[in-house]
């Protein structure tokens, strides 16, 4: 399994190399970027991991870059680094979704802890998204009638209530429910409800 990728954006080559060596020492892969605009155009958005952004960079500040990432829906957690931290910068960073805001020179253990926490959250997020997509794909297999029955069942209606609402016989309702459960790969009502909820509310 490929290790998580930490993408470092800092215009200071010495800082980038130092960070890459530190992060690589704990088994995480790294990619270095000197130009925030080049990063924005070419970084791996699908990679599981985290981003490390310097606040002060020429052309595009780290905070502005972070806000751009938020606007574009990038889900990778961001750890901000700055040598000139202020309350306002910190506020803007967290408002834009930063996972952590650390001042240089940053303590090695603190940075690694922040990155490990960020990676764990990102892995969990990607797993949840994958499960949601799988649930949506399963739900798409249902016929229109099976979907109608499922909506009523998930709402808590009995087979008789569903039958009255849809103008069907209770036996037909049970047949549609069984077909829906088979297509969705569920073995209980609780599983059916969880999968339906995941598909509709990712």
HELIX and SHEET records of a PDB file:
HELIX    1   1 UNK A   13  UNK A   24  1                                  12    
HELIX    2   2 UNK A   36  UNK A   42  1                                   7    
HELIX    3   3 UNK A   62  UNK A   71  1                                  10    
HELIX    4   4 UNK A   87  UNK A   95  1                                   9    
HELIX    5   5 UNK A  108  UNK A  139  1                                  32    
HELIX    6   6 UNK A  144  UNK A  155  1                                  12    
HELIX    7   7 UNK A  159  UNK A  166  1                                   8    
HELIX    8   8 UNK A  170  UNK A  184  1                                  15    
HELIX    9   9 UNK A  189  UNK A  200  1                                  12    
SHEET    1   A 5 UNK A  29  UNK A  33  0                                        
SHEET    2   A 5 UNK A   5  UNK A   9  1                                        
SHEET    3   A 5 UNK A  49  UNK A  54  1                                        
SHEET    4   A 5 UNK A  77  UNK A  82  1                                        
SHEET    5   A 5 UNK A 100  UNK A 103  1                                        
END                                                                             
